[in-house]
């Protein structure tokens, strides 16, 4: 899984300038595949060099004008191959869990406050995902395959946030830190 595939996906959904793409990452794709604006612009250059995307011709060439990109057949083919490839799940890396393990050896001073902070952040993210679901996926609009797939991605995020809320609530109760 990689940033080029996330960018190809976003551009196939809607041709965009680099700035529009970074904003879309901040609002949607970034929920499950984050990238800095600098990484996105660097990758756009690589994809263009590889012949997978191209900048759309500007109606009137102007210095400093935003480039809008579209995916070329080679980019669509690469994305299709990537979708069909097999990939093993990656081991989870969670700094909070490592911090808890460290607290077992050096003491848990301040850990309760950090767990409460994480709990608040996960509750906030869960609320945001639930609001997106209500806004973007009313049951009468889930008939197309693209809508069902997008909704399933969102449901995955919702379930992950529910897991963290439940787990953190239990951890705080067990540690007496609620």
Residue pairs with C-beta under 8 A, 6 or more apart in sequence:
1 33
1 87
3 33
3 35
3 39
3 40
3 43
4 43
4 46
4 47
4 52
4 78
5 78
5 79
5 82
6 25
6 29
6 33
6 35
7 21
7 40
7 43
7 44
7 47
7 53
8 47
8 52
8 53
8 71
8 75
8 76
8 78
8 79
9 29
9 79
10 16
10 21
10 24
10 25
10 29
11 21
11 53
11 69
11 70
11 71
11 75
12 71
12 75
12 76
12 79
14 24
15 56
15 68
15 69
15 70
15 71
16 24
16 68
16 69
17 66
17 67
17 68
17 69
18 37
18 40
18 41
18 44
18 66
18 67
18 69
19 66
20 68
21 40
21 44
21 69
22 37
22 40
22 41
25 33
25 34
25 35
25 40
31 129
31 157
32 153
32 156
32 157
35 43
44 53
44 69
47 53
47 69
47 75
48 54
48 55
48 69
50 74
51 72
51 74
52 71
52 72
52 74
52 75
52 78
53 69
53 70
53 71
53 72
53 75
54 69
54 70
54 72
55 67
55 68
55 69
56 67
56 68
56 69
56 70
58 65
58 67
71 79
96 114
96 115
96 118
99 111
99 114
100 111
100 171
103 111
108 175
111 175
111 177
112 172
112 175
112 177
115 168
115 171
115 172
115 175
115 177
116 172
116 177
116 178
118 164
118 168
119 164
119 165
119 168
119 169
119 172
122 161
122 164
122 165
122 168
123 161
123 165
125 157
125 161
126 158
126 161
126 162
126 165
129 154
129 157
129 158
129 161
130 158
132 154
133 151
133 154
133 155
133 158
136 150
136 154
137 147
137 150
137 151
137 154
141 147
142 148
142 151
169 178
172 178
